[in-house]
Amino acid sequence: MAQLSSVCVYCGSGFGGDPAFADAARRLGTSLARAGVKLVYGGGNVGLMGTVASATLEAGGYVTGIIPDFLKSRERMLDAVQETIVVSDMHTRKQLMFDRADAFVALPGGIGTLEELVEQLTWAQLGQHRKPIMLLSVNGFWDPLITLIDHMRAHGFIREGLDLNYLVGQDPDRVVETLSEVLARSEPAPLADELIEKRF
């Protein structure tokens, strides 16, 4: 029976146009810290990345930032984190973020956030991991992606036996609870029927 000890959060290096995005990042970071769950993130001190990390730290949590050398000046590393790992390239960053995390949460973000999220969905689809993946769809941010996934499924590009396992939530205060429940399940059976588009 696995326990939730660390969560990798993918999110934007900007704030986006909705103040609810930053509020969700703050609430998520605070809830991670209060639950004793470590944050693994992209290492920057800007946008939603900086917000979720700062909130985790302010609430007494542990933060690991992983950043490629070429992004150190652009995304300005958050010096207060307990652990900063500087890597050579984006591929190494993503692999290390995967290795350090028990689960993944995607807050709103841009192309980089989408790319990281889709990679984890793909790896899970191909049976490379069973770590929970959650889309935190603040004010419906991820709804267009969910519609696209449904479109792909309807056209036969996401076939039976190769479906996508993911959770969809809107409440950052329930993320830790939900991920912990998923990880606590001891059955090795496929999760697809229970997790596809499970919303809270």
GROMACS elastic network, one bead per residue, 0.5 to 0.9 nm:
[ bonds ]
;  ai    aj funct       b0    kb
    1   183     6  0.71020   500
    1   184     6  0.53444   500
    1   185     6  0.64271   500
    1   186     6  0.51461   500
    1   187     6  0.87831   500
    2   102     6  0.87657   500
    2   180     6  0.85128   500
    2   183     6  0.53602   500
    2   184     6  0.55083   500
    2   185     6  0.77486   500
    2   186     6  0.77951   500
    3   102     6  0.81860   500
    3   180     6  0.64888   500
    3   181     6  0.88871   500
    3   183     6  0.60408   500
    3   184     6  0.61947   500
    4     7     6  0.76148   500
    4    37     6  0.68381   500
    4   101     6  0.89001   500
    4   102     6  0.61323   500
    4   103     6  0.76384   500
    4   176     6  0.80073   500
    4   179     6  0.71731   500
    4   180     6  0.54690   500
    4   181     6  0.89656   500
    4   183     6  0.67360   500
    4   184     6  0.83004   500
    5    36     6  0.72748   500
    5    38     6  0.60897   500
    5    39     6  0.89342   500
    5   101     6  0.79361   500
    5   102     6  0.66974   500
    6    32     6  0.85617   500
    6    36     6  0.86724   500
    6    37     6  0.50967   500
    6    39     6  0.58113   500
    6    40     6  0.68652   500
    6   100     6  0.72145   500
    6   101     6  0.51248   500
    6   102     6  0.54469   500
    6   103     6  0.70286   500
    7    32     6  0.81781   500
    7    37     6  0.69806   500
    7    38     6  0.62743   500
    7    39     6  0.53379   500
    7    40     6  0.59105   500
    7    41     6  0.84254   500
    7   100     6  0.82099   500
    7   101     6  0.51309   500
    7   102     6  0.57684   500
    7   103     6  0.50272   500
    7   104     6  0.56852   500
    7   105     6  0.71769   500
    7   176     6  0.87984   500
    8    38     6  0.85321   500
    8    39     6  0.60559   500
    8    41     6  0.56203   500
    8    42     6  0.87758   500
    8    97     6  0.65758   500
    8    98     6  0.74548   500
    8   100     6  0.77594   500
    8   101     6  0.53984   500
    8   102     6  0.76043   500
    8   103     6  0.62412   500
    8   105     6  0.63068   500
    8   106     6  0.85493   500
    9    39     6  0.71424   500
    9    40     6  0.63754   500
    9    41     6  0.54120   500
    9    42     6  0.80704   500
    9    49     6  0.83032   500
    9    52     6  0.84155   500
    9   103     6  0.86639   500
    9   104     6  0.58756   500
    9   106     6  0.58591   500
    9   107     6  0.71459   500
   10    40     6  0.89692   500
   10    41     6  0.66128   500
   10    42     6  0.74297   500
   10    49     6  0.78033   500
   10   104     6  0.74938   500
   10   105     6  0.61839   500
   10   107     6  0.61179   500
   10   108     6  0.82095   500
   10   109     6  0.77678   500
   10   112     6  0.86371   500
   10   113     6  0.55832   500
   10   114     6  0.84442   500
   10   116     6  0.70916   500
   10   117     6  0.72572   500
   11    14     6  0.86168   500
   11    25     6  0.86667   500
   11    41     6  0.85042   500
   11    42     6  0.85103   500
   11    47     6  0.85103   500
   11    48     6  0.60554   500
   11    49     6  0.59036   500
   11    52     6  0.89098   500
   11   105     6  0.85026   500
   11   106     6  0.59679   500
   11   108     6  0.56209   500
   11   110     6  0.77521   500
   11   112     6  0.83057   500
   11   113     6  0.54674   500
   11   114     6  0.86864   500
   12    15     6  0.67791   500
   12    16     6  0.78260   500
   12    46     6  0.85360   500
   12    47     6  0.62162   500
   12    48     6  0.54125   500
   12    49     6  0.61545   500
   12   107     6  0.75560   500
   12   108     6  0.62930   500
   12   110     6  0.58692   500
   12   111     6  0.87236   500
   12   112     6  0.76934   500
   12   113     6  0.63072   500
   13    44     6  0.74713   500
   13    45     6  0.81763   500
   13    46     6  0.54084   500
   13    48     6  0.58488   500
   13    49     6  0.57064   500
   13    50     6  0.77200   500
   13    75     6  0.72490   500
   13   109     6  0.73516   500
   13   110     6  0.82358   500
   14    46     6  0.65282   500
   14    48     6  0.60647   500
   14    49     6  0.79525   500
   14   109     6  0.75183   500
   14   110     6  0.85016   500
   15    18     6  0.77401   500
   15    19     6  0.77778   500
   15    21     6  0.69780   500
   15    22     6  0.64015   500
   15    46     6  0.82977   500
   15    48     6  0.54668   500
   15    49     6  0.88016   500
   15    51     6  0.88937   500
   15   108     6  0.87602   500
   15   109     6  0.82299   500
   16    19     6  0.77008   500
   16    21     6  0.71044   500
   16    22     6  0.83530   500
   16    47     6  0.81752   500
   16    48     6  0.84445   500
   16   108     6  0.78734   500
   16   109     6  0.74975   500
   16   110     6  0.89667   500
   17    20     6  0.88451   500
   17    21     6  0.82076   500
   18    21     6  0.58230   500
   18    22     6  0.78830   500
   18   139     6  0.87431   500
   19    22     6  0.56399   500
   19    23     6  0.64674   500
   19    24     6  0.88078   500
   20    24     6  0.60363   500
   20    25     6  0.85861   500
   20   138     6  0.70745   500
   20   139     6  0.76000   500
   21    24     6  0.51937   500
   21    25     6  0.63178   500
   21    26     6  0.87876   500
   21    48     6  0.75148   500
   21   107     6  0.76496   500
   21   108     6  0.67155   500
   21   138     6  0.64716   500
   21   139     6  0.83773   500
   22    26     6  0.62090   500
   22    27     6  0.85988   500
   22    47     6  0.80498   500
   22    48     6  0.59411   500
   22    51     6  0.67012   500
   22    52     6  0.80799   500
   23    26     6  0.51583   500
   23    27     6  0.61903   500
   23    28     6  0.85611   500
   23    51     6  0.86998   500
   24    27     6  0.50759   500
   24    28     6  0.59818   500
   24    29     6  0.85153   500
   24    52     6  0.84530   500
   24   107     6  0.80871   500
   24   136     6  0.87661   500
   24   138     6  0.73026   500
   24   170     6  0.88869   500
   24   171     6  0.77943   500
   24   172     6  0.58089   500
   24   173     6  0.84769   500
   25    28     6  0.51533   500
   25    29     6  0.61508   500
   25    30     6  0.85820   500
   25    48     6  0.62228   500
   25    49     6  0.80388   500
   25    51     6  0.60584   500
   25    53     6  0.85450   500
   25    55     6  0.78749   500
   25   107     6  0.73169   500
   25   172     6  0.77121   500
   26    29     6  0.52443   500
   26    30     6  0.61618   500
   26    31     6  0.86209   500
   26    48     6  0.85170   500
   26    51     6  0.59443   500
   26    52     6  0.52278   500
   26    53     6  0.82856   500
   26    54     6  0.79166   500
   26    55     6  0.52124   500
   26    56     6  0.77502   500
   26   172     6  0.88786   500
   27    30     6  0.51206   500
   27    31     6  0.61023   500
   27    32     6  0.86018   500
   27    52     6  0.78872   500
   27    55     6  0.75094   500
   27    56     6  0.88732   500
   27   172     6  0.60612   500
   27   173     6  0.64078   500
   28    31     6  0.51608   500
   28    32     6  0.61683   500
   28    33     6  0.87047   500
   28    52     6  0.67433   500
   28    55     6  0.80507   500
   28    56     6  0.79962   500
   28   171     6  0.88617   500
   28   172     6  0.50636   500
   28   173     6  0.62706   500
   28   174     6  0.86992   500
   28   175     6  0.74483   500
   28   176     6  0.84540   500
   29    32     6  0.52096   500
   29    33     6  0.63753   500
   29    34     6  0.87510   500
   29    39     6  0.76744   500
   29    51     6  0.79628   500
   29    53     6  0.63617   500
   29    54     6  0.75915   500
   29    57     6  0.79756   500
   29    58     6  0.88854   500
   29    59     6  0.79651   500
   29    61     6  0.82375   500
   29   172     6  0.88556   500
   30    33     6  0.52620   500
   30    34     6  0.62091   500
   30    35     6  0.86687   500
   30    52     6  0.79643   500
   30    55     6  0.54317   500
   30    56     6  0.50584   500
   30    57     6  0.81382   500
   30    58     6  0.76873   500
   30    59     6  0.55877   500
   30    60     6  0.84740   500
   30    61     6  0.79183   500
   30   173     6  0.86957   500
   31    34     6  0.51025   500
   31    35     6  0.61430   500
   31    36     6  0.86073   500
   31    37     6  0.84550   500
   31    56     6  0.77702   500
   31    59     6  0.83470   500
   31   172     6  0.79108   500
   31   173     6  0.62184   500
   31   174     6  0.84518   500
   31   175     6  0.82617   500
   31   176     6  0.71780   500
   32    35     6  0.52775   500
   32    36     6  0.62714   500
   32    38     6  0.67364   500
   32    39     6  0.70792   500
   32    56     6  0.66324   500
   32    59     6  0.87457   500
   32    61     6  0.71194   500
   32    62     6  0.89749   500
   32   175     6  0.86550   500
   32   176     6  0.66967   500
   33    36     6  0.50827   500
   33    37     6  0.58387   500
   33    38     6  0.69824   500
   33    39     6  0.81037   500
   33    55     6  0.83579   500
   33    56     6  0.52932   500
   33    57     6  0.74253   500
   33    58     6  0.85686   500
   33    59     6  0.57162   500
   33    60     6  0.59246   500
   33    62     6  0.70162   500
   34    37     6  0.76300   500
   34    56     6  0.84758   500
   34    59     6  0.67353   500
   34    60     6  0.75140   500
   34    61     6  0.71307   500
   35    38     6  0.88829   500
   35    61     6  0.86640   500
   35   176     6  0.74902   500
   36    60     6  0.87415   500
   36    61     6  0.65905   500
   36    62     6  0.79912   500
   37    61     6  0.73501   500
   37    62     6  0.75804   500
   37   176     6  0.81648   500
   38    56     6  0.85446   500
   38    61     6  0.65866   500
   38    62     6  0.50572   500
   38    63     6  0.58954   500
   38    64     6  0.75828   500
   38   101     6  0.86202   500
   39    52     6  0.86746   500
   39    53     6  0.73593   500
   39    56     6  0.74057   500
   39    61     6  0.77812   500
   39    62     6  0.63232   500
   39    64     6  0.61454   500
   39    65     6  0.82571   500
   39   101     6  0.83304   500
   40    43     6  0.83146   500
   40    53     6  0.87514   500
   40    62     6  0.87983   500
   40    63     6  0.60749   500
   40    65     6  0.60145   500
   40    66     6  0.75694   500
   40    97     6  0.65337   500
   40   100     6  0.70515   500
   40   101     6  0.67302   500
   41    44     6  0.81479   500
   41    49     6  0.72436   500
   41    52     6  0.88246   500
   41    53     6  0.76798   500
   41    63     6  0.77457   500
   41    64     6  0.64719   500
   41    65     6  0.51696   500
   41    66     6  0.63387   500
   41    67     6  0.85755   500
   41    97     6  0.71438   500
   42    49     6  0.69817   500
   42    64     6  0.84313   500
   42    65     6  0.53999   500
   42    66     6  0.50257   500
   42    67     6  0.55603   500
   42    68     6  0.87812   500
   42    93     6  0.80015   500
   42    94     6  0.88564   500
   42    97     6  0.81098   500
   43    49     6  0.74861   500
   43    50     6  0.79614   500
   43    53     6  0.83367   500
   43    63     6  0.89752   500
   43    64     6  0.73007   500
   43    67     6  0.51843   500
   43    68     6  0.88562   500
   43    72     6  0.85246   500
   43    75     6  0.79202   500
   43    76     6  0.82042   500
   43    77     6  0.57018   500
   43    78     6  0.65340   500
   43    81     6  0.86045   500
   43    84     6  0.68811   500
   43    85     6  0.80890   500
   43    86     6  0.87447   500
   44    47     6  0.83557   500
   44    49     6  0.60346   500
   44    50     6  0.58446   500
   44    53     6  0.85906   500
   44    65     6  0.73448   500
   44    66     6  0.84345   500
   44    67     6  0.73101   500
   44    71     6  0.84139   500
   44    72     6  0.76417   500
   44    74     6  0.85186   500
   44    76     6  0.54371   500
   44    78     6  0.58287   500
   45    48     6  0.85171   500
   45    49     6  0.63453   500
   45    51     6  0.75410   500
   45    53     6  0.78719   500
   45    54     6  0.81921   500
   45    75     6  0.61727   500
   45    76     6  0.54060   500
   45    77     6  0.53784   500
   45    79     6  0.84910   500
   46    49     6  0.59083   500
   46    51     6  0.73656   500
   46    75     6  0.59811   500
   46    76     6  0.69497   500
   46    77     6  0.84532   500
   46    78     6  0.86217   500
   47    50     6  0.55468   500
   47    51     6  0.63760   500
   47    52     6  0.89502   500
   47    75     6  0.89661   500
   48    52     6  0.61034   500
   48    53     6  0.84746   500
   48   107     6  0.82099   500
   48   108     6  0.82605   500
   48   109     6  0.81004   500
   49    52     6  0.55886   500
   49    53     6  0.63280   500
   49    54     6  0.85911   500
   50    53     6  0.52337   500
   50    54     6  0.59006   500
   50    55     6  0.84361   500
   50    77     6  0.87731   500
   50    78     6  0.72365   500
   51    54     6  0.52524   500
   51    55     6  0.60771   500
   51    56     6  0.85601   500
   52    55     6  0.52298   500
   52    56     6  0.62087   500
   52    57     6  0.87356   500
   53    56     6  0.51354   500
   53    57     6  0.62747   500
   53    58     6  0.86361   500
   53    62     6  0.89881   500
   53    63     6  0.66724   500
   53    64     6  0.88538   500
   53    65     6  0.85712   500
   53    78     6  0.81725   500
   53    81     6  0.78332   500
   54    57     6  0.50935   500
   54    58     6  0.60229   500
   54    59     6  0.85889   500
   54    63     6  0.89801   500
   54    78     6  0.82844   500
   54    80     6  0.83940   500
   54    81     6  0.84042   500
   55    58     6  0.50739   500
   55    59     6  0.62327   500
   55    60     6  0.87332   500
   55    61     6  0.84997   500
   56    59     6  0.53367   500
   56    60     6  0.64977   500
   56    61     6  0.50156   500
   56    62     6  0.70213   500
   56    63     6  0.71552   500
   57    60     6  0.50909   500
   57    62     6  0.65149   500
   57    63     6  0.69964   500
   57    80     6  0.78756   500
   57    81     6  0.71727   500
   57    82     6  0.88966   500
   58    61     6  0.72945   500
   62    81     6  0.73229   500
   62    82     6  0.63819   500
   62    83     6  0.83195   500
   63    80     6  0.89386   500
   63    81     6  0.54076   500
   63    82     6  0.58045   500
   63    83     6  0.64505   500
   63    84     6  0.84058   500
   64    81     6  0.65724   500
   64    82     6  0.64809   500
   64    84     6  0.57782   500
   64    85     6  0.75700   500
   64   100     6  0.88487   500
   65    77     6  0.81408   500
   65    78     6  0.80183   500
   65    81     6  0.71404   500
   65    82     6  0.84788   500
   65    83     6  0.62685   500
   65    85     6  0.61828   500
   65    86     6  0.83964   500
   65    97     6  0.88023   500
   66    83     6  0.84790   500
   66    84     6  0.59140   500
   66    86     6  0.59855   500
   66    87     6  0.72109   500
   66    93     6  0.60944   500
   66    94     6  0.85424   500
   66    96     6  0.77035   500
   66    97     6  0.70393   500
   67    70     6  0.83785   500
   67    71     6  0.66869   500
   67    72     6  0.68557   500
   67    75     6  0.88376   500
   67    77     6  0.79844   500
   67    84     6  0.77116   500
   67    85     6  0.63939   500
   67    86     6  0.51076   500
   67    87     6  0.61176   500
   67    88     6  0.85508   500
   67    89     6  0.83564   500
   67    90     6  0.80249   500
   67    93     6  0.63373   500
   68    71     6  0.55449   500
   68    72     6  0.68169   500
   68    85     6  0.83936   500
   68    86     6  0.54845   500
   68    88     6  0.54304   500
   68    89     6  0.52014   500
   68    90     6  0.61610   500
   68    92     6  0.81684   500
   68    93     6  0.65169   500
   69    72     6  0.55163   500
   69    73     6  0.84922   500
   69    86     6  0.57972   500
   69    87     6  0.59538   500
   69    88     6  0.58287   500
   69    89     6  0.72101   500
   70    73     6  0.72798   500
   70    74     6  0.78877   500
   70    88     6  0.79593   500
   70    89     6  0.78881   500
   71    74     6  0.51128   500
   71    75     6  0.57683   500
   71    76     6  0.76584   500
   71    77     6  0.86862   500
   72    75     6  0.57407   500
   72    76     6  0.54296   500
   72    77     6  0.59317   500
   72    86     6  0.83243   500
   73    76     6  0.50296   500
   73    77     6  0.75208   500
   74    77     6  0.87455   500
   75    78     6  0.89238   500
   76    79     6  0.88090   500
   77    80     6  0.89289   500
   77    84     6  0.82886   500
   78    81     6  0.62017   500
   78    84     6  0.84464   500
   79    82     6  0.83208   500
   79    84     6  0.80701   500
   80    83     6  0.86976   500
   81    84     6  0.67837   500
   85    93     6  0.87670   500
   86    93     6  0.82816   500
   87    90     6  0.79072   500
   87    92     6  0.64366   500
   87    93     6  0.62153   500
   88    91     6  0.85471   500
   88    92     6  0.68346   500
   88    93     6  0.79108   500
   89    92     6  0.55606   500
   89    93     6  0.64125   500
   89    94     6  0.89584   500
   90    94     6  0.61945   500
   90    95     6  0.86199   500
   91    94     6  0.52892   500
   91    95     6  0.62369   500
   91    96     6  0.86200   500
   92    95     6  0.51775   500
   92    96     6  0.60868   500
   92    97     6  0.85116   500
   93    96     6  0.52773   500
   93    97     6  0.61209   500
   93    98     6  0.86102   500
   94    97     6  0.50644   500
   94    98     6  0.61654   500
   94    99     6  0.86304   500
   94   116     6  0.73935   500
   95    98     6  0.50722   500
   95    99     6  0.61836   500
   95   100     6  0.87155   500
   96   100     6  0.61252   500
   96   101     6  0.86533   500
   97   100     6  0.52703   500
   97   101     6  0.62943   500
   98   101     6  0.54503   500
   98   102     6  0.80361   500
   98   103     6  0.84603   500
   98   104     6  0.84169   500
   98   120     6  0.84008   500
   99   102     6  0.81724   500
  101   104     6  0.71290   500
  101   131     6  0.84473   500
  102   131     6  0.60289   500
  102   132     6  0.76025   500
  102   183     6  0.84588   500
  103   130     6  0.89335   500
  103   131     6  0.51573   500
  103   133     6  0.60433   500
  103   134     6  0.80904   500
  103   179     6  0.72486   500
  103   183     6  0.86734   500
  104   117     6  0.82083   500
  104   120     6  0.82627   500
  104   131     6  0.74492   500
  104   132     6  0.62839   500
  104   134     6  0.61076   500
  104   135     6  0.85660   500
  105   117     6  0.83240   500
  105   132     6  0.84834   500
  105   133     6  0.59897   500
  105   135     6  0.59426   500
  105   136     6  0.66112   500
  105   175     6  0.83882   500
  106   109     6  0.79994   500
  106   113     6  0.71955   500
  106   114     6  0.82296   500
  106   116     6  0.87453   500
  106   117     6  0.66167   500
  106   133     6  0.79469   500
  106   134     6  0.62383   500
  106   136     6  0.57606   500
  106   137     6  0.81818   500
  107   113     6  0.81433   500
  107   134     6  0.88624   500
  107   135     6  0.67227   500
  107   136     6  0.52584   500
  107   137     6  0.69650   500
  107   138     6  0.74965   500
  107   141     6  0.86495   500
  107   142     6  0.88020   500
  108   113     6  0.76553   500
  108   114     6  0.88239   500
  108   135     6  0.86426   500
  108   136     6  0.74683   500
  108   137     6  0.71803   500
  108   138     6  0.72055   500
  108   141     6  0.64049   500
  108   142     6  0.74531   500
  109   112     6  0.74077   500
  109   113     6  0.52710   500
  109   114     6  0.70847   500
  110   113     6  0.53959   500
  110   114     6  0.62358   500
  110   115     6  0.86626   500
  111   115     6  0.59974   500
  111   116     6  0.86256   500
  112   115     6  0.50829   500
  112   116     6  0.62770   500
  112   117     6  0.86037   500
  113   116     6  0.52630   500
  113   117     6  0.61688   500
  113   118     6  0.86031   500
  114   117     6  0.50931   500
  114   118     6  0.60028   500
  114   119     6  0.84724   500
  115   118     6  0.52265   500
  115   119     6  0.61107   500
  115   120     6  0.87896   500
  116   119     6  0.52338   500
  116   120     6  0.65491   500
  116   121     6  0.88504   500
  117   120     6  0.53574   500
  117   121     6  0.63521   500
  117   122     6  0.86994   500
  117   133     6  0.81982   500
  117   135     6  0.85606   500
  118   122     6  0.60300   500
  118   123     6  0.85562   500
  119   122     6  0.50492   500
  119   123     6  0.61522   500
  119   124     6  0.85737   500
  120   123     6  0.50808   500
  120   124     6  0.61052   500
  120   125     6  0.84567   500
  120   129     6  0.85271   500
  120   131     6  0.89694   500
  120   133     6  0.75925   500
  121   124     6  0.51901   500
  121   125     6  0.60531   500
  121   126     6  0.86910   500
  121   133     6  0.74075   500
  121   164     6  0.65504   500
  121   165     6  0.73481   500
  121   166     6  0.77061   500
  122   126     6  0.62329   500
  122   127     6  0.86629   500
  122   128     6  0.86689   500
  122   164     6  0.79313   500
  123   126     6  0.52224   500
  123   127     6  0.63675   500
  123   128     6  0.51532   500
  123   129     6  0.64763   500
  123   130     6  0.89579   500
  124   127     6  0.50539   500
  124   128     6  0.54428   500
  124   129     6  0.50458   500
  124   130     6  0.60141   500
  124   131     6  0.76904   500
  124   132     6  0.89957   500
  124   133     6  0.89495   500
  124   164     6  0.74696   500
  124   165     6  0.74017   500
  125   128     6  0.75527   500
  125   129     6  0.83698   500
  125   161     6  0.87201   500
  125   162     6  0.56343   500
  125   163     6  0.62818   500
  125   164     6  0.56847   500
  125   165     6  0.73605   500
  126   129     6  0.81571   500
  126   162     6  0.70975   500
  127   130     6  0.72920   500
  127   162     6  0.88233   500
  129   132     6  0.89723   500
  130   133     6  0.88070   500
  130   165     6  0.87427   500
  130   190     6  0.89000   500
  130   191     6  0.85778   500
  131   183     6  0.78575   500
  132   165     6  0.78254   500
  132   166     6  0.67319   500
  132   167     6  0.76384   500
  132   179     6  0.67493   500
  132   182     6  0.71718   500
  132   183     6  0.75057   500
  132   195     6  0.88429   500
  133   165     6  0.73834   500
  133   166     6  0.50807   500
  133   167     6  0.62188   500
  133   168     6  0.87328   500
  133   179     6  0.85861   500
  134   137     6  0.88910   500
  134   166     6  0.56601   500
  134   168     6  0.56626   500
  134   169     6  0.71185   500
  134   175     6  0.82895   500
  134   179     6  0.82928   500
  135   138     6  0.88578   500
  135   142     6  0.68728   500
  135   166     6  0.73274   500
  135   167     6  0.61202   500
  135   169     6  0.62883   500
  135   170     6  0.84010   500
  136   140     6  0.87306   500
  136   141     6  0.81567   500
  136   142     6  0.75625   500
  136   167     6  0.83318   500
  136   168     6  0.60039   500
  136   170     6  0.54842   500
  136   171     6  0.74474   500
  136   172     6  0.71892   500
  136   175     6  0.83110   500
  137   143     6  0.70298   500
  137   168     6  0.65709   500
  137   169     6  0.58585   500
  137   170     6  0.51982   500
  137   171     6  0.85005   500
  138   141     6  0.54634   500
  138   142     6  0.76617   500
  138   169     6  0.78380   500
  138   170     6  0.52003   500
  138   171     6  0.76328   500
  138   172     6  0.85740   500
  139   142     6  0.85682   500
  139   170     6  0.71351   500
  140   143     6  0.52382   500
  140   144     6  0.82594   500
  140   170     6  0.77442   500
  141   144     6  0.73996   500
  141   145     6  0.86126   500
  142   145     6  0.53770   500
  142   146     6  0.64291   500
  142   147     6  0.88007   500
  142   168     6  0.85933   500
  143   146     6  0.50361   500
  143   147     6  0.61704   500
  143   148     6  0.86340   500
  144   147     6  0.50005   500
  144   148     6  0.62072   500
  144   149     6  0.87003   500
  145   149     6  0.62115   500
  145   150     6  0.86198   500
  146   149     6  0.50641   500
  146   150     6  0.62683   500
  146   151     6  0.85913   500
  146   197     6  0.81313   500
  147   150     6  0.50634   500
  147   151     6  0.61641   500
  147   152     6  0.87200   500
  148   152     6  0.62012   500
  148   153     6  0.85656   500
  149   152     6  0.50617   500
  149   153     6  0.61784   500
  149   154     6  0.85804   500
  149   158     6  0.80542   500
  149   164     6  0.86578   500
  150   153     6  0.50002   500
  150   154     6  0.60670   500
  150   155     6  0.86655   500
  150   158     6  0.86979   500
  151   154     6  0.50772   500
  151   155     6  0.63484   500
  151   156     6  0.87977   500
  151   157     6  0.88325   500
  152   155     6  0.52481   500
  152   156     6  0.63949   500
  152   157     6  0.52619   500
  152   158     6  0.59876   500
  153   156     6  0.51633   500
  153   157     6  0.56031   500
  153   159     6  0.66827   500
  153   163     6  0.82506   500
  154   157     6  0.76562   500
  154   158     6  0.79094   500
  155   158     6  0.78394   500
  156   159     6  0.56791   500
  156   160     6  0.88188   500
  158   161     6  0.86234   500
  158   162     6  0.62272   500
  158   163     6  0.57683   500
  158   164     6  0.78310   500
  159   162     6  0.53568   500
  159   163     6  0.61302   500
  160   163     6  0.59879   500
  161   192     6  0.89404   500
  163   192     6  0.69401   500
  163   196     6  0.83600   500
  164   192     6  0.69301   500
  164   195     6  0.86905   500
  164   196     6  0.66338   500
  165   191     6  0.67886   500
  165   192     6  0.52157   500
  165   193     6  0.83612   500
  165   194     6  0.84613   500
  165   195     6  0.55601   500
  165   196     6  0.50570   500
  165   197     6  0.78383   500
  166   192     6  0.81082   500
  166   195     6  0.55331   500
  166   196     6  0.52603   500
  166   197     6  0.61302   500
  166   198     6  0.73919   500
  167   195     6  0.56706   500
  167   196     6  0.62712   500
  167   197     6  0.53174   500
  167   198     6  0.50065   500
  167   199     6  0.63860   500
  167   200     6  0.86702   500
  168   195     6  0.87380   500
  168   196     6  0.83243   500
  168   197     6  0.55410   500
  168   198     6  0.56543   500
  168   200     6  0.69559   500
  169   172     6  0.76288   500
  169   174     6  0.82359   500
  169   175     6  0.75558   500
  169   197     6  0.88713   500
  169   198     6  0.77471   500
  169   199     6  0.51222   500
  170   174     6  0.86511   500
  170   175     6  0.88963   500
  170   199     6  0.77614   500
  170   200     6  0.64826   500
  171   174     6  0.56961   500
  171   175     6  0.70153   500
  171   200     6  0.70990   500
  172   175     6  0.53657   500
  172   176     6  0.82552   500
  173   176     6  0.73314   500
  173   177     6  0.82255   500
  174   177     6  0.53637   500
  174   178     6  0.61307   500
  174   179     6  0.86495   500
  174   200     6  0.80698   500
  175   178     6  0.52588   500
  175   179     6  0.61248   500
  175   180     6  0.84485   500
  176   179     6  0.52791   500
  176   180     6  0.59533   500
  176   181     6  0.85520   500
  177   180     6  0.51966   500
  177   181     6  0.62505   500
  177   182     6  0.88243   500
  178   181     6  0.51858   500
  178   182     6  0.64171   500
  178   183     6  0.88222   500
  178   200     6  0.87970   500
  179   182     6  0.51424   500
  179   183     6  0.62428   500
  179   184     6  0.85461   500
  180   183     6  0.52021   500
  180   184     6  0.60149   500
  180   185     6  0.89128   500
  181   184     6  0.51355   500
  181   185     6  0.67692   500
  182   185     6  0.57188   500
  182   195     6  0.89163   500
  183   186     6  0.78375   500
  185   188     6  0.82408   500
  186   189     6  0.89267   500
  187   190     6  0.85022   500
  188   191     6  0.84699   500
  190   193     6  0.76903   500
  190   194     6  0.87689   500
  191   194     6  0.55429   500
  191   195     6  0.58963   500
  191   196     6  0.81444   500
  192   195     6  0.53103   500
  192   196     6  0.56314   500
  193   196     6  0.62808   500
  194   197     6  0.84909   500
  194   198     6  0.70091   500
  195   198     6  0.51886   500
  195   199     6  0.88004   500
  196   199     6  0.88881   500
